[in-house]
Amino acid sequence: MSLDLKKCFFLFSMIFFISVAFTLDISPSLIYQIETTKNSFSYSFFIKNDIPVESIVNIEIIDFITDGKNYVFDDPTYNYSLKKYVKLRESTYKLALQEQREVVIDFDVPVDFPGASGVFALKISQESASTGKVQIKLNYIVPFFVRFKNIPVYQSIKILNLSVRDLSKEPDESYGDFGSLITLEIENNGNVAFIPKGTVQISSRDLKTTITEVPLDSFDLVIFPERKTYYTFYVPYVLPTGKVDFILSGKSYDKDFYTNATFVNNEQPKESMYSFQQNIILFSEKSKNVNQSVVMFNLSPFKENISLSTENPDIVFSPKKLTVYPYKSVTFSVKTTQKDFNFSGDKIYAVSVFSDDGSKKKTINNLFLVLRGNSITPNLEAKMINKSSSTVLQVTNTGDCLLEFNILQNGKILNESQLVIFPGQTMNFDFERFVQSTGFSVEYNVYKETKKFIIDKF
């Protein structure tokens, strides 16, 4: 029996928020790291008008300081601000559609500047020049971090405090009711901004095992000189009872760093949780006898014997049972013994996880096994709907097979990665403002096939 999609897919009525490509294109970056041995120099970047009308762009030099919770844009007492040492050659630009202009900044920093790095930002405001039907107003904050390589670096990083929020007890709107939200309070007593590339390693002393390593990359975490910040991140793990160590290590401005702290968890975890590395495994007549791998992760501190199954007896997992250790992965093989693929469409089956006692275990994501018939009918429908305050793109899979699709505007893909939609499923994308359908399109293909179909009329 194939899967009842209406019961199993929570995405049927989910609304996604998508950024429209009506913007000011700022290049080559939205955050700038400049390294120099000079005190007086110039730097430039480019702005390009991507909104569908002529626009006015105003640029203002501001302070920029944050502690991870709040932002400060005006602090004349901050020793590491470059606001008063930079000037714009032009501060107002009138741009036609798709017109690009160069923005030039002149620096004149005193030789006795106290920091090995300084910071400021540009507040860039864009609005349509006309008073017609299309009225768009957008604001951007573009930070600049300048490293003065002729000034020696003094780096001093320390974790002052850490807290753990158990989402099974305190659910979060973004992350749901499983896993942990970690908040580190970190102080930078150095003379240079802390912009790390490295990891946060989380390990259990009692279990003598590493739970996970969270990457720190570029601007995930920034701590300003002589300031502290609150860095919050999510891990999809149930933390064990006892001492849990957090170690931050890596490099910032080519300087090694290391700091650590310990959290004592007095709570006893109550249930285990698993995740699948894959979301979809596809079988067709050509691959029906091929073993494919199912990789699973134990997200909890429990050692268990587990098995996998679906509602289709022709889907076989090997081995039938595996022992999984705390915070480790296991791999099953899966294949189908079904001989007849002379049916239409995709038959879709959810994979369930069971323990020794027959109880069904929770997973934070679904794995679906798809048997593809020799005949399929792909079809996707899309329409623009104007709601009370915004336009929604509604996409529905009216065919009988899995589809992949992208949303494009003027040839530019708006979604971060290709989206997958199941037969009978509807997905809504809210642009958070009114948009016209001109220039939009939806490009789709059968899941794991290359032939493209285009929808460009709504």
C-alpha positions in Angstrom: 0.0 0.0 0.0 1.5 3.4 -1.0 1.7 6.4 1.3 -1.4 8.5 2.1 0.2 11.9 1.4 -2.5 14.0 2.9 -1.8 12.4 6.3 2.0 12.3 6.1 3.0 15.7 4.6 2.9 18.7 6.9 4.0 20.8 3.9 0.6 20.8 2.3 -0.4 24.1 3.7 3.0 25.5 4.7 3.8 29.0 3.6 7.4 29.8 2.6 8.8 33.3 2.6 10.9 34.1 -0.4 13.0 37.1 -1.2 12.1 38.9 -4.4 15.1 39.9 -6.5 13.9 43.5 -6.5 16.9 44.8 -4.8 20.0 46.9 -5.0 22.8 44.6 -6.2 25.8 45.4 -4.0 29.1 43.8 -5.2 31.4 42.1 -4.7 30.1 41.5 -1.2 27.6 42.6 1.5 30.3 42.5 4.2 33.8 43.7 3.6 37.1 42.7 5.2 39.9 44.9 4.1 43.6 44.4 5.0 46.1 47.2 4.6 49.4 48.5 5.8 48.4 52.1 4.9 46.6 54.7 6.9 45.5 56.7 3.9 44.0 54.8 1.0 40.8 54.4 -1.1 38.5 51.5 -1.6 35.5 50.9 -3.9 32.6 48.7 -4.6 29.6 48.6 -7.0 25.9 49.2 -6.7 23.4 48.1 -9.4 19.7 48.9 -9.6 17.6 45.8 -9.9 14.2 47.2 -9.0 12.0 47.6 -12.1 12.1 51.5 -12.1 14.6 54.3 -11.8 15.8 54.6 -8.2 17.5 57.0 -5.9 20.3 55.6 -3.7 21.5 57.5 -0.6 24.6 56.4 1.4 25.4 57.4 4.9 28.5 56.5 7.1 27.5 55.1 10.5 29.0 53.4 13.5 28.4 49.6 13.6 28.6 47.7 16.9 26.6 44.6 18.0 26.6 42.2 20.9 24.5 39.6 19.1 21.3 40.9 20.5 21.3 44.6 19.8 22.9 46.9 17.2 24.4 50.4 17.9 24.7 52.7 14.9 25.9 55.8 16.7 28.6 55.6 19.5 31.2 58.5 19.3 33.0 57.0 22.4 33.9 53.7 20.7 37.7 53.7 20.2 37.7 51.2 17.3 35.2 53.1 15.1 36.4 54.4 11.8 33.3 56.5 11.1 35.1 59.9 11.4 38.1 58.8 9.4 36.2 57.8 6.2 34.5 59.9 3.5 32.4 59.2 0.5 33.2 60.8 -2.8 29.5 60.7 -3.6 26.6 60.0 -1.3 23.6 60.2 -3.7 23.1 58.2 -6.9 20.3 58.2 -9.4 20.2 54.9 -11.2 18.3 53.7 -14.2 17.1 50.1 -14.3 20.1 47.8 -14.4 22.5 50.8 -14.2 25.7 50.1 -12.2 27.9 52.7 -10.5 31.1 52.6 -8.5 31.1 53.8 -4.9 34.5 55.2 -3.7 35.5 55.5 -0.1 38.5 57.5 1.0 40.3 56.5 4.3 42.5 58.8 6.4 43.2 57.0 9.7 45.5 58.6 12.2 48.8 56.8 12.9 48.0 56.6 16.6 44.7 54.7 15.9 44.5 52.3 18.9 43.3 49.1 17.2 44.8 46.5 14.9 41.3 46.6 13.3 38.6 49.2 13.0 35.0 49.1 12.0 32.2 51.2 10.4 29.2 50.6 8.2 27.4 52.2 5.3 23.6 52.7 5.6 22.4 52.5 2.0 18.8 53.6 1.3 17.1 52.9 -2.0 13.7 54.1 -3.3 11.9 54.4 -6.6 12.4 57.8 -8.2 8.9 58.1 -9.6 5.6 58.5 -7.9 3.9 55.9 -10.1 2.3 52.6 -9.1 5.5 50.9 -8.1 6.8 52.3 -4.8 9.7 50.4 -3.3 11.8 51.5 -0.3 14.7 49.4 0.8 17.5 49.8 3.4 20.8 48.0 3.7 23.5 48.0 6.3 26.9 47.2 4.8 29.7 46.6 7.5 33.4 47.2 6.9 36.1 45.6 9.0 39.6 47.0 8.3 42.7 45.2 9.5 45.8 47.4 9.9 48.6 44.9 9.3 51.3 47.3 10.5 49.8 47.3 14.1 50.5 44.2 16.3 47.5 42.0 17.2 46.6 41.4 20.8 43.9 38.7 20.9 42.1 37.7 24.1 38.9 35.6 23.9 37.0 34.2 26.9 33.6 32.4 27.4 32.0 34.2 30.3 28.8 32.2 30.5 26.8 29.6 28.6 23.2 28.4 28.8 21.3 25.5 27.2 17.6 25.6 26.2 16.0 22.1 26.0 13.5 22.5 23.2 11.5 19.5 24.3 10.6 21.6 27.3 10.7 25.1 25.8 9.9 24.8 22.1 11.1 27.4 19.6 9.2 28.8 16.7 12.1 28.3 14.3 13.5 25.0 15.5 10.5 23.2 16.9 10.4 20.9 20.0 13.6 18.9 19.6 17.3 19.6 20.1 19.1 22.3 22.1 19.6 26.0 21.7 23.1 27.0 23.0 23.9 30.6 24.0 27.6 31.5 24.6 28.5 34.8 26.2 32.0 35.6 24.9 34.2 38.5 25.6 36.9 40.0 23.4 39.6 41.9 25.4 41.9 42.2 22.4 42.6 45.1 20.0 41.3 43.4 16.9 37.8 42.1 15.8 37.3 38.4 16.4 36.0 36.9 13.2 36.8 33.2 13.5 37.0 30.2 11.2 37.0 27.1 13.3 34.7 24.9 15.3 32.7 24.6 18.5 33.3 21.0 19.8 30.7 19.6 22.1 31.6 16.5 24.1 30.4 14.4 27.1 32.8 13.7 29.8 30.7 10.8 31.3 30.2 9.1 27.9 33.7 9.9 26.8 32.5 10.9 23.3 32.2 13.8 21.0 28.6 14.8 20.5 29.1 17.1 17.5 31.4 19.8 16.0 29.7 23.0 14.9 31.6 24.9 12.2 32.4 28.6 12.7 32.9 30.3 9.4 33.5 34.0 8.6 30.7 36.1 9.9 28.7 33.4 11.8 30.3 35.0 14.9 31.8 38.5 15.3 33.1 40.0 18.5 34.2 43.6 18.4 37.3 44.7 20.3 36.7 45.4 24.0 33.2 44.1 23.7 31.2 40.9 24.4 28.6 39.2 22.4 25.9 36.5 22.7 26.3 33.7 20.2 23.3 31.4 19.9 23.2 28.3 17.7 21.1 25.2 17.4 22.2 21.6 17.6 19.8 18.7 16.9 20.9 16.7 19.8 19.6 15.7 23.3 22.4 16.6 25.6 23.4 13.9 28.1 23.3 14.1 31.9 26.5 15.3 33.5 29.4 17.5 32.4 29.2 18.7 28.8 32.3 20.5 27.5 32.3 23.3 24.8 35.6 24.1 23.1 36.0 26.9 20.6 39.2 26.7 18.5 40.5 27.8 15.1 41.9 31.0 13.6 41.0 34.6 13.5 43.1 37.0 11.3 45.6 34.1 11.1 46.0 33.9 14.9 45.2 30.7 16.7 42.5 30.8 19.4 41.2 28.4 22.0 38.7 28.8 24.8 36.4 26.5 26.6 33.6 26.2 29.1 31.6 23.4 30.8 27.9 23.0 31.2 26.5 20.7 33.9 23.3 19.1 32.8 21.2 17.9 35.8 18.3 16.7 33.7 17.8 13.1 32.6 16.9 12.8 28.9 13.7 10.8 28.5 13.6 9.6 24.9 15.8 8.9 22.0 15.7 10.6 18.6 17.1 9.8 15.1 17.7 11.5 11.8 18.3 10.2 8.3 21.1 11.5 6.1 18.9 11.2 3.0 15.3 12.2 2.5 14.5 10.3 -0.7 15.8 7.0 -2.2 14.5 6.2 -5.7 14.0 2.7 -7.2 13.0 2.0 -10.8 12.9 -1.2 -12.9 16.6 -0.6 -13.7 17.7 -0.3 -10.1 15.3 -2.7 -8.4 18.0 -5.2 -7.5 20.6 -2.6 -6.5 21.4 -2.2 -2.8 21.3 1.4 -1.6 22.6 2.8 1.7 20.5 4.3 4.4 22.6 6.3 6.9 21.1 7.1 10.3 22.3 9.2 13.2 21.6 8.7 16.9 20.9 12.2 18.3 20.6 11.1 21.9 22.8 9.6 24.7 21.1 6.1 24.6 22.5 2.8 23.2 19.8 0.9 21.4 19.1 -1.9 19.0 17.0 -0.6 16.1 15.4 -1.9 12.9 13.8 -0.2 9.9 10.6 -1.1 8.0 7.9 0.3 5.5 4.4 -0.8 4.7 5.7 -2.5 1.5 6.9 -6.1 2.3 8.9 -6.0 -1.0 11.3 -3.4 0.5 14.0 -5.2 2.4 16.6 -3.8 4.8 19.8 -5.4 5.7 20.9 -6.2 8.4 17.5 -6.7 10.0 18.8 -5.1 13.3 21.7 -2.9 14.3 23.1 -1.6 17.6 23.5 2.2 17.5 25.7 4.0 20.1 25.2 7.5 21.6 25.8 10.2 19.0 27.0 7.8 16.4 25.8 6.7 12.9 24.8 3.4 11.5 24.3 2.3 7.9 21.6 -0.1 6.6 21.3 -1.4 3.0 17.9 -1.4 1.3 16.6 -2.8 -1.9 13.3 -3.8 -3.4 12.3 -7.4 -4.5 9.3 -6.1 -6.5 9.5 -7.6 -10.0 6.6 -5.8 -11.8 7.1 -2.1 -12.5 4.4 -1.9 -15.1 2.3 0.6 -13.1 1.9 4.4 -13.5 3.4 7.1 -11.3 5.5 6.9 -8.1 4.6 4.7 -5.2 5.9 6.4 -2.0 6.6 4.7 1.3 7.8 6.3 4.6 10.5 4.5 6.6 9.9 3.9 10.3 12.4 3.1 13.1 11.7 0.6 15.8 13.5 -0.5 18.9 13.9 -4.1 20.4 10.6 -3.8 22.3 8.7 -2.9 19.2 8.2 0.8 20.1 8.3 3.2 17.3 11.2 5.8 17.6 11.0 9.4 16.7 12.9 11.0 13.8 13.5 14.7 13.1 13.1 14.1 9.4 11.4 11.7 7.1 13.0 9.2 4.7 10.8 8.2 1.7 11.4 5.2 -0.6 10.0 5.7 -4.0 9.2 3.0 -6.5 8.9 4.6 -10.0 6.6 2.9 -12.4 7.4 2.5 -16.1 4.9 5.2 -17.0 4.7 8.6 -15.3 2.8 11.8 -15.9 4.6 14.9 -14.7 2.6 18.1 -14.3 3.0 21.2 -12.2 0.6 24.1 -11.9 1.5 27.6 -10.6 -0.5 30.8 -10.0 0.0 34.2 -8.4 -2.5 35.1 -5.7 -2.8 38.6 -4.3 -3.6 38.4 -0.5 -4.4 41.3 1.8 -0.8 42.6 1.9 1.4 40.5 -0.4 1.5 38.3 -3.4 1.7 34.5 -2.9 3.0 32.1 -5.5 1.1 28.8 -5.2 2.6 25.7 -6.7 0.7 22.4 -7.0 1.9 19.0 -8.2 -1.0 17.7 -10.2 0.9 14.8 -11.7 1.6 11.3 -10.4 5.4 11.6 -9.7 7.9 13.5 -7.6 9.0 16.8 -9.1 11.9 19.2 -8.5 11.5 22.9 -9.2 13.1 26.3 -9.0 11.5 29.8 -8.8 13.1 32.3 -11.1 12.9 36.0 -11.7 14.4 37.4 -14.8 16.5 34.2 -15.1 17.8 34.4 -11.5 16.9 31.5 -9.1 15.3 32.8 -5.9 15.3 29.7 -3.8 18.5 28.6 -2.1 18.3 25.0 -3.3 16.1 23.0 -5.7 12.7 22.2 -4.1 11.0 18.8 -4.1 7.2 18.5 -4.3 5.2 15.3 -4.0 2.1 14.3 -6.0 -0.9 16.1 -4.7 1.2 18.5 -2.6 0.7 22.3 -2.7 3.4 24.8 -1.6 2.8 28.5 -1.1 5.6 31.1 -1.4 4.9 34.5 0.2 6.9 37.4 -1.4 6.0 39.6 1.6 5.0 42.5 -0.7 2.9 42.9 -3.9 4.8 41.9 -7.0 3.8 41.6 -10.7 4.1 38.3 -12.5 6.2 39.7 -15.3 9.6 38.2 -15.3 8.7 35.3 -13.0 8.9 31.6 -14.0 8.9 28.2 -12.5 11.3 25.6 -13.9 10.6 21.9 -13.0 11.7 18.4 -13.9 10.9 14.9 -12.8 12.8 14.0 -9.7 16.3 12.8 -10.7 15.7 13.4 -14.4 17.1 16.2 -16.6 14.3 17.2 -19.0 13.1 20.7 -18.0 9.6 22.2 -18.2 8.9 25.9 -17.9 5.8 27.8 -16.5 6.0 31.5 -17.4 2.4 32.5 -17.6 0.4 32.9 -14.3 
